Amino acid sequence: MSESTWKVGPLAEASGLTVRTLHHWDTIGLLSPSRRTAGGHRAYTESDVGRLYQVLALRGLGLGLDTIAVCLDSGVDPARVLRDHRESVEAHLAALTALRDRLTDIEEELADGRPPTTSAVLDALRATGAAEGAVRRHLDDEQMRALGRHGAAAGPAAHYLLEVEWPELYRRAEELRVAGTEPTDPRVRGLVARMDELSALFGGGDRTLSAGVRAAWREDPAALSGDASARPGQWDGLMEYLEAAR
């Protein structure tokens, strides 16, 4: 039984896209048909349609085409991306709910004329500023404002880039390092190039910002990653590996 294929017109109509869009995605290598007819026309396979779904799903998160291409071509499972994104959002919601409850308790204590307990205040402070505090130890006020501006400029994709794609790039680089892959391997250099793109995006090309954030990750990885088991210095070997790739 032969595999079903679709010409560009019917596929565009079925997906709600234009033929011009699919042609553009073919040109930039985001979604290229795997087959051609005898007359040279594009013929999309079932696998191509599956990739089209992944592209549309990630675009629905607000990601740019370049980011989507890196995500798919680096072997990131889109289903896992969506699951991780959802879990991250749920974790943030849980943290915000806990913070709201702590602040409500403090507010009620103050309304009753009772000073809030020290532990309640410290819990609230930890909930609001662990990651920011770690970064602030390495950046001044103007640099912090610049970091905020660059993050806001990234729009709705910022959350995904910071909490899904960037950690995934580091995980893949660590896997290659542990496997003994040379830093000059194209796979490693590809990961590093994307890391540097993200660093430039959020740092605006300011190397002092990027250096400050990297120093914060080394000093307090638990605060920035949200992984309570992370320990200072545990990624030093990976950092050296990435520098060698650069």
BALOBA-1460 file (C-alpha; in Angstrom, 3 decimals):
// residues 246
<rec num="1" residu="m" x="0.000" y="0.000" z="0.000"/>
<rec num="2" residu="s" x="1.575" y="3.278" z="-1.126"/>
<rec num="3" residu="e" x="1.896" y="6.231" z="1.223"/>
<rec num="4" residu="s" x="-0.537" y="9.082" z="0.713"/>
<rec num="5" residu="t" x="0.864" y="12.342" z="-0.600"/>
<rec num="6" residu="w" x="-0.525" y="15.843" z="-0.945"/>
<rec num="7" residu="k" x="0.125" y="18.533" z="-3.468"/>
<rec num="8" residu="v" x="0.790" y="21.998" z="-2.131"/>
<rec num="9" residu="g" x="-2.672" y="23.384" z="-2.980"/>
<rec num="10" residu="p" x="-4.779" y="20.795" z="-1.144"/>
<rec num="11" residu="l" x="-2.389" y="20.794" z="1.817"/>
<rec num="12" residu="a" x="-2.531" y="24.578" z="2.065"/>
<rec num="13" residu="e" x="-6.315" y="24.497" z="2.007"/>
<rec num="14" residu="a" x="-6.530" y="21.711" z="4.598"/>
<rec num="15" residu="s" x="-4.128" y="23.467" z="6.983"/>
<rec num="16" residu="g" x="-5.570" y="26.945" z="6.602"/>
<rec num="17" residu="l" x="-2.340" y="28.275" z="5.120"/>
<rec num="18" residu="t" x="-1.597" y="29.804" z="1.748"/>
<rec num="19" residu="v" x="0.356" y="28.175" z="-1.040"/>
<rec num="20" residu="r" x="2.757" y="31.092" z="-0.817"/>
<rec num="21" residu="t" x="3.419" y="30.320" z="2.853"/>
<rec num="22" residu="l" x="4.223" y="26.689" z="2.145"/>
<rec num="23" residu="h" x="6.489" y="27.719" z="-0.712"/>
<rec num="24" residu="h" x="8.304" y="30.109" z="1.637"/>
<rec num="25" residu="w" x="8.702" y="27.434" z="4.299"/>
<rec num="26" residu="d" x="10.145" y="25.140" z="1.647"/>
<rec num="27" residu="t" x="12.604" y="27.844" z="0.564"/>
<rec num="28" residu="i" x="13.896" y="28.442" z="4.097"/>
<rec num="29" residu="g" x="14.062" y="24.718" z="4.847"/>
<rec num="30" residu="l" x="11.443" y="24.727" z="7.581"/>
<rec num="31" residu="l" x="9.055" y="22.377" z="5.798"/>
<rec num="32" residu="s" x="10.196" y="20.844" z="2.528"/>
<rec num="33" residu="p" x="8.213" y="18.190" z="0.654"/>
<rec num="34" residu="s" x="9.929" y="14.844" z="0.711"/>
<rec num="35" residu="r" x="8.855" y="13.928" z="-2.783"/>
<rec num="36" residu="r" x="8.385" y="15.428" z="-6.198"/>
<rec num="37" residu="t" x="6.043" y="14.253" z="-8.900"/>
<rec num="38" residu="a" x="7.300" y="13.255" z="-12.316"/>
<rec num="39" residu="g" x="6.415" y="16.757" z="-13.424"/>
<rec num="40" residu="g" x="8.523" y="18.299" z="-10.646"/>
<rec num="41" residu="h" x="5.623" y="19.399" z="-8.429"/>
<rec num="42" residu="r" x="5.886" y="19.327" z="-4.642"/>
<rec num="43" residu="a" x="4.453" y="16.204" z="-2.997"/>
<rec num="44" residu="y" x="4.114" y="16.169" z="0.790"/>
<rec num="45" residu="t" x="4.203" y="12.823" z="2.609"/>
<rec num="46" residu="e" x="2.509" y="11.793" z="5.842"/>
<rec num="47" residu="s" x="5.769" y="12.541" z="7.653"/>
<rec num="48" residu="d" x="5.776" y="16.044" z="6.166"/>
<rec num="49" residu="v" x="2.209" y="16.589" z="7.355"/>
<rec num="50" residu="g" x="3.288" y="15.511" z="10.838"/>
<rec num="51" residu="r" x="6.063" y="18.106" z="10.794"/>
<rec num="52" residu="l" x="3.574" y="20.707" z="9.574"/>
<rec num="53" residu="y" x="1.435" y="20.017" z="12.630"/>
<rec num="54" residu="q" x="4.477" y="20.467" z="14.871"/>
<rec num="55" residu="v" x="5.342" y="23.760" z="13.186"/>
<rec num="56" residu="l" x="1.809" y="25.066" z="13.646"/>
<rec num="57" residu="a" x="1.670" y="23.907" z="17.272"/>
<rec num="58" residu="l" x="4.924" y="25.670" z="18.167"/>
<rec num="59" residu="r" x="3.956" y="28.755" z="16.216"/>
<rec num="60" residu="g" x="0.798" y="28.819" z="18.316"/>
<rec num="61" residu="l" x="3.051" y="29.355" z="21.344"/>
<rec num="62" residu="g" x="4.304" y="32.552" z="19.747"/>
<rec num="63" residu="l" x="7.636" y="31.189" z="18.522"/>
<rec num="64" residu="g" x="9.412" y="32.562" z="15.486"/>
<rec num="65" residu="l" x="10.187" y="30.383" z="12.479"/>
<rec num="66" residu="d" x="13.926" y="30.327" z="13.235"/>
<rec num="67" residu="t" x="13.285" y="29.082" z="16.760"/>
<rec num="68" residu="i" x="10.842" y="26.449" z="15.515"/>
<rec num="69" residu="a" x="13.389" y="25.180" z="12.993"/>
<rec num="70" residu="v" x="16.069" y="24.846" z="15.685"/>
<rec num="71" residu="c" x="13.642" y="23.099" z="17.996"/>
<rec num="72" residu="l" x="12.606" y="20.508" z="15.427"/>
<rec num="73" residu="d" x="15.985" y="19.998" z="13.762"/>
<rec num="74" residu="s" x="17.793" y="19.537" z="17.093"/>
<rec num="75" residu="g" x="15.607" y="16.541" z="17.828"/>
<rec num="76" residu="v" x="13.440" y="18.099" z="20.530"/>
<rec num="77" residu="d" x="10.186" y="16.174" z="20.821"/>
<rec num="78" residu="p" x="7.381" y="18.736" z="20.342"/>
<rec num="79" residu="a" x="5.057" y="16.688" z="22.544"/>
<rec num="80" residu="r" x="7.609" y="16.948" z="25.314"/>
<rec num="81" residu="v" x="8.059" y="20.658" z="24.617"/>
<rec num="82" residu="l" x="4.347" y="21.227" z="25.086"/>
<rec num="83" residu="r" x="4.255" y="19.021" z="28.179"/>
<rec num="84" residu="d" x="7.257" y="20.782" z="29.721"/>
<rec num="85" residu="h" x="5.744" y="24.154" z="28.898"/>
<rec num="86" residu="r" x="2.455" y="23.203" z="30.523"/>
<rec num="87" residu="e" x="4.206" y="21.802" z="33.601"/>
<rec num="88" residu="s" x="6.306" y="24.935" z="33.895"/>
<rec num="89" residu="v" x="3.212" y="27.132" z="33.701"/>
<rec num="90" residu="e" x="1.521" y="24.982" z="36.332"/>
<rec num="91" residu="a" x="4.572" y="25.277" z="38.577"/>
<rec num="92" residu="h" x="4.505" y="29.053" z="38.216"/>
<rec num="93" residu="l" x="0.805" y="29.112" z="38.995"/>
<rec num="94" residu="a" x="1.413" y="27.003" z="42.104"/>
<rec num="95" residu="a" x="4.231" y="29.328" z="43.199"/>
<rec num="96" residu="l" x="2.062" y="32.407" z="42.644"/>
<rec num="97" residu="t" x="-0.804" y="30.796" z="44.563"/>
<rec num="98" residu="a" x="1.533" y="30.041" z="47.460"/>
<rec num="99" residu="l" x="2.841" y="33.601" z="47.386"/>
<rec num="100" residu="r" x="-0.694" y="34.997" z="47.333"/>
<rec num="101" residu="d" x="-1.568" y="32.891" z="50.389"/>
<rec num="102" residu="r" x="1.541" y="34.087" z="52.244"/>
<rec num="103" residu="l" x="0.778" y="37.724" z="51.454"/>
<rec num="104" residu="t" x="-2.849" y="37.252" z="52.482"/>
<rec num="105" residu="d" x="-1.709" y="35.856" z="55.831"/>
<rec num="106" residu="i" x="0.609" y="38.817" z="56.383"/>
<rec num="107" residu="e" x="-2.140" y="41.254" z="55.386"/>
<rec num="108" residu="e" x="-4.581" y="39.665" z="57.836"/>
<rec num="109" residu="e" x="-2.003" y="39.775" z="60.625"/>
<rec num="110" residu="l" x="-1.413" y="43.467" z="60.011"/>
<rec num="111" residu="a" x="-5.181" y="44.159" z="59.869"/>
<rec num="112" residu="d" x="-5.580" y="42.467" z="63.261"/>
<rec num="113" residu="g" x="-2.811" y="44.598" z="64.703"/>
<rec num="114" residu="r" x="-0.389" y="41.683" z="64.908"/>
<rec num="115" residu="p" x="3.115" y="41.978" z="63.473"/>
<rec num="116" residu="p" x="3.776" y="39.292" z="60.861"/>
<rec num="117" residu="t" x="6.038" y="36.461" z="61.932"/>
<rec num="118" residu="t" x="9.613" y="36.516" z="60.725"/>
<rec num="119" residu="s" x="9.206" y="33.181" z="58.958"/>
<rec num="120" residu="a" x="6.179" y="34.472" z="56.999"/>
<rec num="121" residu="v" x="8.094" y="37.509" z="55.789"/>
<rec num="122" residu="l" x="11.123" y="35.438" z="54.807"/>
<rec num="123" residu="d" x="8.923" y="32.967" z="52.940"/>
<rec num="124" residu="a" x="7.370" y="35.821" z="50.978"/>
<rec num="125" residu="l" x="10.750" y="37.313" z="50.163"/>
<rec num="126" residu="r" x="12.083" y="33.982" z="48.983"/>
<rec num="127" residu="a" x="9.036" y="33.476" z="46.788"/>
<rec num="128" residu="t" x="9.390" y="36.856" z="45.103"/>
<rec num="129" residu="g" x="13.094" y="37.263" z="44.629"/>
<rec num="130" residu="a" x="15.260" y="34.144" z="44.635"/>
<rec num="131" residu="a" x="16.228" y="34.226" z="40.974"/>
<rec num="132" residu="e" x="16.287" y="38.007" z="40.754"/>
<rec num="133" residu="g" x="18.448" y="38.200" z="43.868"/>
<rec num="134" residu="a" x="20.962" y="35.767" z="42.397"/>
<rec num="135" residu="v" x="21.262" y="37.877" z="39.242"/>
<rec num="136" residu="r" x="21.355" y="41.176" z="41.148"/>
<rec num="137" residu="r" x="24.539" y="40.102" z="42.874"/>
<rec num="138" residu="h" x="26.249" y="40.356" z="39.493"/>
<rec num="139" residu="l" x="24.387" y="43.208" z="37.743"/>
<rec num="140" residu="d" x="23.708" y="46.802" z="38.732"/>
<rec num="141" residu="d" x="20.291" y="48.522" z="38.594"/>
<rec num="142" residu="e" x="20.691" y="49.805" z="35.037"/>
<rec num="143" residu="q" x="21.776" y="46.389" z="33.806"/>
<rec num="144" residu="m" x="18.778" y="44.792" z="35.528"/>
<rec num="145" residu="r" x="16.453" y="47.251" z="33.787"/>
<rec num="146" residu="a" x="18.119" y="46.489" z="30.458"/>
<rec num="147" residu="l" x="17.702" y="42.765" z="31.056"/>
<rec num="148" residu="g" x="14.001" y="43.334" z="31.733"/>
<rec num="149" residu="r" x="13.572" y="45.385" z="28.566"/>
<rec num="150" residu="h" x="15.209" y="42.753" z="26.398"/>
<rec num="151" residu="g" x="13.089" y="40.019" z="27.947"/>
<rec num="152" residu="a" x="9.900" y="42.004" z="27.346"/>
<rec num="153" residu="a" x="10.915" y="42.616" z="23.732"/>
<rec num="154" residu="a" x="11.008" y="38.847" z="23.168"/>
<rec num="155" residu="g" x="7.240" y="38.852" z="23.602"/>
<rec num="156" residu="p" x="5.199" y="35.727" z="24.377"/>
<rec num="157" residu="a" x="8.008" y="33.435" z="23.264"/>
<rec num="158" residu="a" x="10.248" y="34.595" z="26.146"/>
<rec num="159" residu="h" x="8.868" y="32.026" z="28.568"/>
<rec num="160" residu="y" x="9.474" y="29.144" z="26.157"/>
<rec num="161" residu="l" x="12.938" y="30.345" z="25.167"/>
<rec num="162" residu="l" x="14.108" y="30.729" z="28.761"/>
<rec num="163" residu="e" x="12.449" y="27.770" z="30.425"/>
<rec num="164" residu="v" x="12.188" y="25.148" z="27.688"/>
<rec num="165" residu="e" x="14.559" y="25.697" z="24.777"/>
<rec num="166" residu="w" x="17.572" y="27.085" z="26.635"/>
<rec num="167" residu="p" x="17.669" y="24.319" z="29.302"/>
<rec num="168" residu="e" x="17.147" y="21.734" z="26.550"/>
<rec num="169" residu="l" x="20.186" y="23.088" z="24.676"/>
<rec num="170" residu="y" x="22.283" y="22.724" z="27.828"/>
<rec num="171" residu="r" x="20.992" y="19.192" z="28.441"/>
<rec num="172" residu="r" x="21.884" y="18.133" z="24.909"/>
<rec num="173" residu="a" x="25.340" y="19.716" z="25.187"/>
<rec num="174" residu="e" x="25.955" y="17.890" z="28.463"/>
<rec num="175" residu="e" x="24.935" y="14.595" z="26.858"/>
<rec num="176" residu="l" x="27.480" y="15.163" z="24.085"/>
<rec num="177" residu="r" x="30.184" y="16.135" z="26.589"/>
<rec num="178" residu="v" x="29.602" y="13.038" z="28.720"/>
<rec num="179" residu="a" x="29.631" y="10.892" z="25.566"/>
<rec num="180" residu="g" x="33.116" y="12.202" z="24.793"/>
<rec num="181" residu="t" x="32.153" y="14.215" z="21.725"/>
<rec num="182" residu="e" x="34.835" y="16.700" z="20.699"/>
<rec num="183" residu="p" x="33.915" y="20.372" z="21.284"/>
<rec num="184" residu="t" x="34.664" y="21.041" z="17.607"/>
<rec num="185" residu="d" x="31.939" y="18.622" z="16.507"/>
<rec num="186" residu="p" x="29.339" y="20.446" z="14.345"/>
<rec num="187" residu="r" x="26.569" y="19.293" z="16.676"/>
<rec num="188" residu="v" x="28.205" y="20.971" z="19.650"/>
<rec num="189" residu="r" x="28.989" y="24.133" z="17.737"/>
<rec num="190" residu="g" x="25.392" y="24.253" z="16.495"/>
<rec num="191" residu="l" x="24.107" y="24.125" z="20.058"/>
<rec num="192" residu="v" x="26.580" y="26.795" z="21.156"/>
<rec num="193" residu="a" x="25.582" y="29.048" z="18.266"/>
<rec num="194" residu="r" x="21.943" y="28.841" z="19.321"/>
<rec num="195" residu="m" x="22.845" y="29.483" z="22.978"/>
<rec num="196" residu="d" x="24.745" y="32.575" z="21.909"/>
<rec num="197" residu="e" x="21.771" y="33.737" z="19.819"/>
<rec num="198" residu="l" x="19.540" y="33.502" z="22.877"/>
<rec num="199" residu="s" x="22.157" y="35.226" z="24.996"/>
<rec num="200" residu="a" x="22.289" y="38.084" z="22.488"/>
<rec num="201" residu="l" x="18.492" y="38.233" z="22.410"/>
<rec num="202" residu="f" x="18.120" y="38.625" z="26.154"/>
<rec num="203" residu="g" x="21.346" y="40.543" z="26.680"/>
<rec num="204" residu="g" x="20.994" y="42.874" z="23.703"/>
<rec num="205" residu="g" x="24.557" y="42.099" z="22.692"/>
<rec num="206" residu="d" x="25.913" y="43.458" z="25.995"/>
<rec num="207" residu="r" x="28.626" y="41.017" z="27.029"/>
<rec num="208" residu="t" x="28.645" y="42.274" z="30.598"/>
<rec num="209" residu="l" x="24.980" y="41.274" z="30.932"/>
<rec num="210" residu="s" x="25.656" y="37.821" z="29.515"/>
<rec num="211" residu="a" x="28.687" y="37.355" z="31.746"/>
<rec num="212" residu="g" x="26.702" y="38.442" z="34.809"/>
<rec num="213" residu="v" x="23.896" y="35.996" z="34.123"/>
<rec num="214" residu="r" x="26.363" y="33.153" z="33.512"/>
<rec num="215" residu="a" x="28.080" y="33.971" z="36.804"/>
<rec num="216" residu="a" x="24.717" y="33.875" z="38.579"/>
<rec num="217" residu="w" x="24.005" y="30.428" z="37.105"/>
<rec num="218" residu="r" x="27.364" y="29.171" z="38.373"/>
<rec num="219" residu="e" x="26.884" y="30.658" z="41.847"/>
<rec num="220" residu="d" x="23.233" y="29.802" z="42.448"/>
<rec num="221" residu="p" x="21.902" y="27.323" z="39.863"/>
<rec num="222" residu="a" x="19.065" y="26.249" z="42.165"/>
<rec num="223" residu="a" x="17.558" y="29.751" z="42.242"/>
<rec num="224" residu="l" x="17.731" y="30.274" z="38.490"/>
<rec num="225" residu="s" x="16.764" y="26.798" z="37.337"/>
<rec num="226" residu="g" x="14.172" y="26.060" z="39.991"/>
<rec num="227" residu="d" x="15.961" y="22.745" z="40.644"/>
<rec num="228" residu="a" x="16.485" y="22.612" z="44.398"/>
<rec num="229" residu="s" x="19.082" y="19.844" z="43.991"/>
<rec num="230" residu="a" x="21.368" y="22.009" z="41.801"/>
<rec num="231" residu="r" x="24.652" y="22.897" z="43.488"/>
<rec num="232" residu="p" x="27.125" y="25.744" z="42.797"/>
<rec num="233" residu="g" x="29.857" y="24.784" z="40.370"/>
<rec num="234" residu="q" x="28.237" y="21.567" z="39.184"/>
<rec num="235" residu="w" x="28.157" y="22.840" z="35.584"/>
<rec num="236" residu="d" x="31.727" y="24.144" z="35.471"/>
<rec num="237" residu="g" x="32.835" y="21.245" z="33.276"/>
<rec num="238" residu="l" x="30.063" y="21.943" z="30.791"/>
<rec num="239" residu="m" x="30.896" y="25.665" z="30.743"/>
<rec num="240" residu="e" x="34.512" y="24.891" z="29.896"/>
<rec num="241" residu="y" x="33.346" y="22.484" z="27.175"/>
<rec num="242" residu="l" x="31.128" y="25.139" z="25.612"/>
<rec num="243" residu="e" x="33.927" y="27.711" z="25.721"/>
<rec num="244" residu="a" x="36.177" y="25.250" z="23.931"/>
<rec num="245" residu="a" x="33.504" y="24.873" z="21.242"/>
<rec num="246" residu="r" x="33.402" y="28.643" z="20.814"/>
